[in-house]
Each structure stands twice: as C-alpha cells, then as structure tokens.
C-alpha cells in the first residue's frame, strides 16, 4: 500500500515538464525496464518515470545506474552511495542529496551522511568513506583527473568511475525533471534525521540485496565502447552500459539538434572544468549569441543542462517546446547534454595500473 501511494504521488507531484508513462500502460522497452526497476527497487522510482517518454533514454538511464551503482558487494555499495551523494552536492541537486544520504544512513551511518550532505567532508569519521567522498566531490574540477584511493582493483575503479559518471548524468536530468527536494524542506533538525532513519530502514532490503551484474544490458542493442569511455573496459557490464548510453544519446543528438548546437556544447564542455557560473545565466546567452532563434532555444536547454542544470527554469523548457514540442525530444536532448558533461568528467579521471598513469579524453576534446 505504501509503495502504491508513493508511486501515485510521484506521478502527480514530483515529475515536471513531461507526462510519464503509467506503469500499467507501459509496453515494449518501457514495460521491460519498468519490470526490472520494480523488481529491484520495489517501485518504479521517479527518475525512471521522468525518462519514460523516451524508451531508449529510459533503458540507458537504468543500465547506467544499475550496472555502475547498484551492482557490487556491500562495502562497494557503501562507497558508491558516498560517491553518489558527493556528486549530488557538487551539482547542486538537493533531491539526489536527500536520496543518497538516506542510503548512507543505512550503509555508513548518520554522522557521515549528514556531514557529506552539509559539504563538510573533512568532518566525516570513516576514513575510507571520507576519502572516496572527497574524490567524487572534486572530480569534475580537475582538468587532468584525480587519482582514486589506493588498493582498488581495475574492476572496482571501473565501477566507481562508472558511478561518478552515471551520477553526473543523473543529477543534471533530475534537476530539470524532478521536484527540488525528496524530503519536505520544512522538515529540519531531529525530525528530518528521524525521517531519514526511517527511510533508510525501509530501503534496507534493496540496499543490501545481492545483484548479479548484467541484467539490464540487453535492454539496448550492443554498441562499441567509444575511446573516451575505455576506462570502463575492466568491468564488462559497466562498459556495456556506457557504450549503450553513448550510442543512444549520440543518435538522439543527431535527431534533434543541429550541427552548430552540438559543436557549441561540445566545445564549451571541452574547455570547462567545473568553474562556477554564478547566479546569472548571461554566460549562456553570450555563448548562444551567434545562433539563430531555433538553435538558441535548443542550445540554451542543452548548455544549461550540461554546465548549470540547477539553472534550467520553466522559461528554458517553454522556449525549447516552442521549437520542439514533444516530451521525447525534451527528454533526449536533456539526456544528451547531461551525458556529454558526465562522460568528459569520467574520462578525465586517473587510472593507476602498475604505477603507470593513463588518461582518456572525449573524442574531439582539446
């Protein structure tokens, strides 16, 4: 009963700008993806619902999140949830901060979850969780990447960089399509912590359940792993997920965006290393100045999503819909921009193998 009420309220209140496919009306890839999500998460969760107007984007989202974040032993899941929460702090995604610190309550404890939520990583107690959180919090700001903690296998590094990449994708799309907060912002102090404790206990079985890798990768056709994502090769199912998402969103950009918009966003991201944009979006308007009105509308949504997704407003979406009115286009263009940013951040991370440093760069990067 609780799950059904949560699902209904999600459809009515949490998803913005698009009309999700109801679970009981889903067919094809949407139905198959929903079935996996409901089986593993106990409900069709809001991030899945917001992707559902595009079956391809929905499958790509689930592959990215499942194979990177959800698969792995318990110790890995605790570190991955810390990575997820740290990325949410970095990208100013309050909804995701709430969600993943709730998970940390169960896996890492209240103290470290609250310190990370408040961006006080230095005050966290567990040294392993503190170290991986610090890496994830600043990874987008390092032009040449940041070394992961020592002692990790190649597969573990692949999963952690995969989680980092997947979360830089997800937080950007959540900022556009979901409500600003998972928990009521008026709930503060002890009452807020008690709610997080309760939700953590409710999620215990899903957080601690063993998951075999690879269940989701058949939702999209196999695709070649691009050079900038080769860091994932040590974890085959993470590699399949990344390759599938890259192929999905590369094709989406070709359907909906002009060459000029794609080049502008890619060029900006090649030069951007996490610098804050400030309150104003004048930087975005300046970047778009040379485009025609159609491309300014699509380019504005794409560039803001990629660099400052928390600044995407109703007016940005309305202007986009004036030139591309469908939900599918909105989901796929937003997803492409988010993944373009995320894959660059993942590609910049350092991979240590037998003492040799290896770096990867997105295709077309300077």
C-alpha positions in Angstrom: 0.0 0.0 0.0 2.8 2.4 0.9 4.6 1.7 -2.4 1.4 2.2 -4.5 0.7 5.5 -2.7 4.3 6.7 -3.3 4.1 5.8 -7.0 0.8 7.7 -7.4 2.1 10.7 -5.7 5.3 10.6 -7.7 3.4 10.8 -11.0 1.2 13.6 -9.7 3.7 15.8 -7.9 7.4 15.0 -8.4 7.8 14.8 -12.2 7.9 18.1 -14.0 7.6 19.2 -17.7 6.8 15.7 -19.1 3.9 13.2 -18.8 5.4 9.8 -17.6 4.1 6.5 -19.0 2.0 4.9 -16.2 3.4 1.5 -15.2 0.1 -0.2 -16.0 0.1 1.3 -19.6 3.7 0.5 -20.4 4.7 -1.7 -23.4 7.8 -2.8 -25.1 11.1 -1.5 -23.8 9.4 0.8 -21.2 7.5 -2.2 -19.8 10.6 -4.4 -19.7 12.7 -1.7 -18.0 9.9 -0.8 -15.5 9.6 -4.5 -14.6 13.3 -4.7 -13.7 13.2 -1.5 -11.7 10.1 -2.5 -9.8 11.6 -5.9 -9.0 14.9 -4.4 -7.7 13.7 -1.1 -6.2 10.2 -2.2 -5.0 8.6 0.5 -7.1 9.0 2.4 -10.4 11.1 5.2 -9.0 10.8 8.9 -10.0 14.0 9.0 -12.1 12.7 6.2 -14.2 9.3 7.8 -14.7 10.8 11.1 -15.9 12.8 9.2 -18.6 9.8 7.2 -19.8 8.7 9.4 -22.7 11.8 8.1 -24.5 12.1 4.3 -24.2 15.8 4.5 -25.3 16.6 7.1 -22.7 14.8 5.1 -20.0 16.8 2.0 -20.8 20.1 3.9 -21.0 19.4 5.5 -17.6 18.6 2.1 -15.9 21.7 0.5 -17.5 23.9 3.3 -16.3 22.6 3.3 -12.7 22.2 -0.4 -12.2 25.4 -1.7 -13.6 27.5 1.1 -12.0 25.9 1.9 -8.7 23.7 -1.0 -7.7 25.9 -4.0 -8.5 28.7 -4.9 -6.2 29.3 -6.2 -2.7 28.2 -4.3 0.4 31.4 -2.4 1.0 31.4 -1.3 -2.6 27.8 -0.2 -2.3 28.6 2.0 0.7 31.4 3.7 -1.2 29.3 4.1 -4.3 26.5 5.7 -2.3 29.0 8.1 -0.9 30.2 8.9 -4.4 26.6 9.4 -5.5 25.9 11.8 -2.6 29.1 13.7 -3.2 28.3 14.3 -6.9 24.8 15.4 -5.9 26.4 18.0 -3.6 28.7 19.1 -6.3 26.0 19.5 -8.9 23.6 21.3 -6.5 20.9 18.5 -6.7 19.0 18.6 -3.4 16.7 15.8 -4.5 19.7 13.5 -5.1 21.5 14.6 -1.9 18.4 13.6 0.1 18.1 10.2 -1.7 21.7 9.1 -1.4 22.3 10.4 2.1 19.2 8.4 3.1 21.0 5.4 1.7 24.2 6.4 3.6 22.2 6.4 6.9 21.8 2.7 6.4 25.2 1.9 5.0 27.6 4.4 6.5 25.8 5.9 9.5 24.0 9.1 10.3 27.1 11.2 11.2 28.9 10.7 7.9 25.7 11.1 5.9 24.9 14.4 7.5 28.5 15.7 7.2 28.5 14.9 3.5 25.1 16.4 3.0 26.4 19.7 4.5 29.5 19.6 2.4 31.8 19.0 5.4 33.7 16.0 4.1 36.7 16.7 6.4 34.5 16.0 9.4 33.4 12.5 8.3 34.6 9.7 10.6 35.1 6.7 8.3 38.4 7.2 6.5 37.5 5.1 3.5 34.2 6.8 3.0 35.7 10.2 3.6 38.5 9.6 1.0 36.1 8.4 -1.7 33.7 11.2 -1.0 36.5 13.8 -1.3 37.5 12.3 -4.7 33.9 12.4 -6.0 33.2 15.9 -4.7 36.1 17.5 -6.6 36.5 15.2 -9.6 34.7 17.5 -12.0 37.1 20.3 -11.2 40.4 18.5 -12.1 41.4 19.2 -15.7 43.6 16.1 -15.8 41.6 13.9 -13.4 42.1 12.9 -9.8 43.6 9.6 -8.5 41.3 7.2 -6.9 42.2 5.8 -3.5 44.9 3.2 -3.5 44.3 -0.6 -3.3 41.3 -0.8 -5.7 41.2 -3.4 -8.4 40.7 -2.4 -12.0 37.1 -3.6 -11.9 36.4 -1.6 -8.7 37.9 1.5 -10.3 35.7 1.0 -13.3 32.6 0.7 -11.1 33.5 3.8 -9.1 34.3 5.9 -12.1 31.1 4.5 -13.6 29.1 5.6 -10.6 30.7 9.1 -10.8 29.8 9.3 -14.5 26.3 8.0 -14.0 25.6 10.4 -11.2 26.9 13.4 -13.1 24.4 12.3 -15.7 21.5 11.7 -13.4 21.8 14.7 -11.2 21.7 17.0 -14.2 18.5 15.4 -15.5 16.9 15.2 -12.1 17.5 19.0 -11.7 15.4 19.5 -14.8 12.6 17.0 -14.4 12.0 16.3 -10.7 10.9 18.4 -7.7 13.7 20.2 -5.9 13.5 18.1 -2.8 12.8 14.5 -2.0 12.0 15.4 1.7 9.9 18.4 2.7 12.3 21.3 3.2 10.3 22.5 6.2 11.4 19.3 7.9 14.6 20.2 9.8 16.8 19.1 12.7 15.9 16.0 14.6 12.7 15.5 12.7 14.5 15.4 9.4 17.1 12.9 10.7 14.4 10.7 12.1 12.7 10.6 8.7 16.0 9.7 7.0 16.5 6.9 9.6 13.0 5.6 8.8 13.5 5.7 5.1 16.9 4.1 5.4 15.3 1.2 7.2 12.6 1.0 4.6 15.3 0.7 1.9 17.4 -1.8 3.8 16.5 -4.8 1.7 17.0 -3.0 -1.6 20.4 -1.5 -0.4 21.7 -4.8 0.9 20.3 -7.2 -1.7 22.9 -9.0 -3.9 22.6 -8.2 -7.6 24.2 -10.1 -10.4 25.9 -7.9 -13.0 24.5 -7.6 -16.5 20.7 -8.0 -16.0 20.0 -4.7 -17.7 22.4 -4.7 -20.6 20.0 -6.4 -23.0 17.6 -3.5 -22.9 19.6 -1.7 -25.7 21.4 -3.2 -28.7 25.1 -3.8 -28.2 27.3 -0.9 -29.1 31.1 -0.3 -29.5 32.8 1.3 -26.5 34.0 4.8 -27.5 37.6 5.6 -26.8 36.8 8.2 -24.2 34.9 5.5 -22.2 37.6 2.9 -22.3 38.2 3.3 -18.6 35.2 1.0 -18.2 36.7 -1.9 -20.0 37.8 -3.7 -16.9 34.1 -4.0 -15.8 32.3 -5.5 -18.8 28.8 -4.7 -17.8 29.7 -1.1 -16.9 31.3 -0.9 -20.3 28.1 -2.3 -22.0 26.1 0.3 -20.1 28.3 3.2 -21.0 28.5 2.1 -24.7 24.7 1.8 -24.8 24.2 5.2 -23.3 26.7 6.8 -25.6 25.1 5.3 -28.7 21.6 6.2 -27.5 22.5 9.9 -26.9 24.7 10.3 -29.9 21.8 9.2 -32.1 19.4 11.5 -30.1 21.6 14.5 -30.8 21.6 13.7 -34.4 17.8 13.5 -34.5 17.0 16.8 -32.6 20.0 19.1 -32.7 21.8 21.0 -35.4 25.5 20.5 -36.0 26.0 24.1 -34.7 24.4 23.4 -31.4 26.2 20.1 -30.9 29.5 21.7 -31.7 28.9 24.7 -29.4 28.0 22.5 -26.4 30.9 20.1 -27.0 33.4 22.9 -27.4 32.2 24.6 -24.2 32.5 21.3 -22.3 36.0 20.7 -23.7 37.1 24.0 -22.1 35.0 23.7 -18.9 36.5 22.2 -15.7 33.8 22.7 -13.1 34.0 26.5 -12.8 31.0 28.1 -11.1 28.8 30.1 -13.5 27.3 32.4 -10.8 23.7 33.4 -10.4 23.3 35.0 -13.8 22.9 33.0 -17.0 24.4 35.8 -19.0 27.4 33.5 -19.8 25.0 31.1 -21.6 23.3 33.9 -23.6 26.7 35.2 -24.7 27.7 31.7 -25.8 24.4 31.4 -27.9 24.6 34.8 -29.4 25.7 33.6 -32.9 22.9 31.1 -33.3 19.5 31.5 -35.0 16.4 31.6 -32.8 15.6 27.9 -33.2 19.1 26.9 -32.2 19.3 29.3 -29.3 16.2 27.7 -27.8 17.6 24.1 -28.1 21.1 25.2 -27.3 20.1 27.1 -24.2 18.5 23.9 -22.7 21.5 21.8 -23.7 24.2 24.1 -22.4 22.5 24.9 -19.1 21.8 21.2 -18.5 25.4 20.4 -19.2 27.0 23.1 -17.1 24.5 24.5 -14.6 21.4 22.2 -14.6 20.0 23.8 -11.4 19.5 27.0 -13.5 17.2 25.3 -16.1 13.9 27.1 -15.5 10.3 26.8 -16.8 11.1 29.5 -19.3 14.0 27.5 -20.7 11.8 24.5 -21.2 8.9 26.6 -22.6 11.3 28.1 -25.2 12.5 24.7 -26.2 9.0 23.4 -26.6 8.2 26.3 -28.9 10.6 24.7 -31.5 10.5 21.0 -30.4 7.2 20.4 -28.7 7.3 16.7 -27.8 8.2 15.1 -24.5 10.5 12.6 -26.3 12.7 15.4 -27.7 12.9 17.2 -24.3 14.0 14.1 -22.5 16.5 13.1 -25.2 18.1 16.5 -25.6 18.4 16.9 -21.9 19.8 13.4 -21.6 22.4 14.0 -24.4 23.6 17.2 -22.7 23.9 15.6 -19.3 25.8 12.6 -20.7 28.1 14.8 -22.7 29.2 16.5 -19.5 29.3 13.3 -17.5 31.4 11.3 -19.9 34.0 14.0 -20.0 34.3 14.1 -16.2 34.6 10.3 -16.1 37.2 10.3 -18.9 39.4 12.8 -17.1 39.9 10.6 -14.1 43.2 8.9 -13.5 43.5 5.2 -13.8 46.5 3.8 -11.9 47.8 0.4 -13.3 51.2 -1.0 -12.2 52.3 2.5 -11.3 51.6 3.9 -14.8 49.2 6.8 -15.3 46.7 6.5 -18.1 44.3 9.2 -19.1 41.4 9.2 -21.5 39.8 12.2 -23.3 36.4 12.5 -25.0 36.5 12.4 -28.8 37.0 15.9 -30.1 38.5 17.2 -26.8 41.3 19.7 -26.9 
